[in-house]
Amino acid sequence: MYATATLFLLFLLAFIFHKSNAFSCPSAGGKYVNPDDYRSYYVCSNRCYKLEYCVSPTIYFTRTNQACMPEPPDWRTRFDLSGQFRSPEQSDTFIRQEGYSIYITHETSTTHYSLIARYINETQAIGIQTVRRLVNNCIAVFNVRIVATGNREYCSYETLYPYSSICDLPGNYTGSYCKTY
């Protein structure tokens, strides 16, 4: 009975580790880019890994040079989000993509929105959005993840920054939307 329970537990642990998509060192030593965030990389030693980060969030680890660089030679953003569209409030939203940076601005008669984000891999960018309410001059700050799904097509996921003014939002506010323009 003990052997059966032990065997089952080992099988279960092996299944969990196999399905967790955890990184495993392909060789005893070396450096490997983190596919989820190119600003970081894995350092393997004796098949054990440690996640390291480039010294600045605006530089990336490159496979080719095995070093952190501001302009990675081995990848580019997959889609171009530059463009503009009319919002439901009947005002224009402007999106400018320059290299690895995304800028989004949108103004209505009561609110100003501004977002700055930086790509962390071919399709995902993270950044900060500020929302200023002109009526009460309240400023809310959001952490934002943008996932580019095509040219002029993306989904945005935002959460209220923990130390931001809450204004008229609940403290645990999160939001998401997808846009094609």
C-alpha positions as CSV (number, residue, x, y, z in Angstrom):
1,M,0.0,0.0,0.0
2,Y,2.8,2.4,0.9
3,A,4.6,1.7,-2.4
4,T,1.4,2.3,-4.4
5,A,0.8,5.6,-2.6
6,T,4.4,6.7,-3.1
7,L,4.3,5.7,-6.8
8,F,1.1,7.7,-7.2
9,L,2.5,10.7,-5.5
10,L,5.7,10.6,-7.7
11,F,3.5,10.3,-10.8
12,L,1.3,13.2,-9.7
13,L,4.4,15.4,-9.0
14,A,5.9,14.5,-12.4
15,F,2.7,15.4,-14.1
16,I,2.4,18.7,-12.3
17,F,6.0,19.7,-13.1
18,H,5.6,18.6,-16.7
19,K,2.4,20.6,-17.2
20,S,3.5,23.8,-15.4
21,N,5.5,25.0,-18.5
22,A,8.4,25.7,-16.1
23,F,11.7,26.4,-17.8
24,S,14.2,23.6,-17.9
25,C,17.8,24.0,-18.9
26,P,18.5,22.5,-22.3
27,S,22.2,22.0,-21.4
28,A,24.3,21.9,-18.3
29,G,25.3,25.6,-18.7
30,G,24.5,28.7,-20.7
31,K,22.1,31.7,-21.0
32,Y,18.7,31.5,-22.5
33,V,16.1,34.2,-23.3
34,N,12.9,34.2,-21.3
35,P,10.2,33.7,-24.0
36,D,7.6,35.6,-21.8
37,D,9.7,38.7,-21.2
38,Y,12.8,39.4,-23.3
39,R,14.1,41.8,-20.7
40,S,15.1,38.7,-18.7
41,Y,17.0,35.5,-19.3
42,Y,17.8,32.2,-17.6
43,V,21.3,31.4,-16.5
44,C,21.9,27.6,-16.3
45,S,24.5,26.0,-14.2
46,N,24.6,22.2,-13.7
47,R,21.1,22.1,-15.2
48,C,19.7,24.4,-12.5
49,Y,18.4,27.8,-13.6
50,K,18.3,31.3,-12.2
51,L,16.2,34.1,-13.7
52,E,18.2,37.3,-14.3
53,Y,17.1,40.7,-15.6
54,C,18.8,43.2,-17.8
55,V,19.8,46.3,-15.8
56,S,17.2,48.5,-17.5
57,P,13.6,47.8,-18.5
58,T,14.3,49.3,-21.9
59,I,17.0,46.8,-23.0
60,Y,16.6,43.2,-24.0
61,F,18.5,40.0,-23.8
62,T,19.5,38.7,-27.3
63,R,20.0,35.2,-28.3
64,T,22.6,36.1,-30.9
65,N,24.9,38.2,-28.7
66,Q,24.1,36.5,-25.4
67,A,23.9,40.0,-23.8
68,C,21.5,42.8,-22.9
69,M,21.1,45.4,-25.7
70,P,18.9,48.4,-26.4
71,E,18.1,47.3,-29.9
72,P,17.8,43.5,-30.1
73,P,19.0,42.2,-33.5
74,D,17.1,39.0,-33.4
75,W,13.5,40.0,-33.0
76,R,11.0,42.7,-34.0
77,T,7.5,43.5,-32.9
78,R,5.1,41.3,-34.9
79,F,2.4,43.9,-35.6
80,D,2.1,47.7,-36.1
81,L,-0.6,49.3,-33.9
82,S,-0.2,52.9,-35.3
83,G,-3.4,54.5,-36.3
84,Q,-6.5,56.3,-34.9
85,F,-10.1,55.6,-34.3
86,R,-13.3,57.3,-33.0
87,S,-14.2,56.5,-29.5
88,P,-17.8,55.9,-28.2
89,E,-17.5,59.5,-26.8
90,Q,-17.1,60.7,-30.4
91,S,-13.5,61.8,-29.9
92,D,-10.3,60.6,-31.6
93,T,-7.9,58.1,-30.0
94,F,-4.4,58.3,-31.4
95,I,-2.0,55.3,-31.3
96,R,1.7,55.8,-32.2
97,Q,4.1,52.9,-32.3
98,E,7.8,53.7,-32.5
99,G,10.2,50.8,-32.4
100,Y,9.4,49.0,-29.1
101,S,7.3,51.8,-27.6
102,I,3.5,52.4,-27.8
103,Y,1.9,55.8,-27.1
104,I,-1.9,56.1,-26.8
105,T,-3.7,59.4,-26.2
106,H,-7.4,60.1,-26.0
107,E,-9.2,63.3,-24.8
108,T,-12.9,64.0,-24.1
109,S,-14.5,67.1,-22.7
110,T,-14.2,65.6,-19.2
111,T,-11.2,63.2,-19.2
112,H,-7.7,62.9,-20.6
113,Y,-6.1,59.5,-21.2
114,S,-2.4,58.9,-21.8
115,L,-0.6,55.5,-22.1
116,I,3.0,54.7,-22.5
117,A,4.0,51.1,-23.0
118,R,7.1,49.1,-24.1
119,Y,7.1,45.7,-25.8
120,I,8.5,42.8,-23.7
121,N,8.3,40.3,-26.6
122,E,7.0,40.2,-30.2
123,T,3.3,40.7,-29.2
124,Q,3.0,41.9,-25.6
125,A,3.8,45.3,-24.1
126,I,3.5,46.6,-20.6
127,G,3.1,50.2,-19.4
128,I,1.4,52.9,-17.4
129,Q,-1.8,54.7,-18.2
130,T,-2.9,57.9,-16.6
131,V,-6.5,59.1,-16.5
132,R,-7.2,62.7,-15.5
133,R,-10.7,63.7,-14.7
134,L,-11.1,67.4,-15.5
135,V,-14.2,67.8,-13.3
136,N,-12.5,67.0,-10.0
137,N,-8.8,67.0,-11.2
138,C,-8.4,63.5,-10.0
139,I,-5.6,61.4,-11.5
140,A,-5.7,57.6,-11.6
141,V,-2.8,55.5,-12.7
142,F,-3.1,52.0,-14.2
143,N,-0.7,49.2,-14.9
144,V,-1.5,48.0,-18.4
145,R,-0.7,45.0,-20.5
146,I,-1.3,45.3,-24.3
147,V,-1.4,42.2,-26.5
148,A,-1.1,42.9,-30.2
149,T,-3.2,40.4,-32.1
150,G,-2.8,41.9,-35.6
151,N,-2.0,45.2,-37.4
152,R,-4.2,47.9,-35.8
153,E,-5.7,45.2,-33.5
154,Y,-5.0,44.7,-29.8
155,C,-6.4,43.7,-26.4
156,S,-5.7,45.8,-23.3
157,Y,-5.8,44.6,-19.7
158,E,-5.5,47.2,-16.9
159,T,-5.5,47.2,-13.1
160,L,-5.5,50.3,-10.8
161,Y,-2.0,51.0,-9.6
162,P,-2.0,50.2,-5.8
163,Y,-0.9,53.7,-4.7
164,S,-3.0,55.6,-7.2
165,S,-5.9,58.0,-6.4
166,I,-9.0,55.9,-6.5
167,C,-11.2,58.8,-7.7
168,D,-14.6,57.3,-8.7
169,L,-13.3,53.7,-9.2
170,P,-13.4,50.8,-6.7
171,G,-10.0,50.1,-5.2
172,N,-9.7,46.7,-6.8
173,Y,-10.7,48.0,-10.3
174,T,-9.6,45.9,-13.3
175,G,-10.7,46.3,-16.9
176,S,-10.1,44.9,-20.3
177,Y,-11.2,45.5,-23.9
178,C,-10.2,44.5,-27.4
179,K,-10.1,46.9,-30.3
180,T,-9.8,46.6,-34.1
181,Y,-9.5,49.9,-36.1
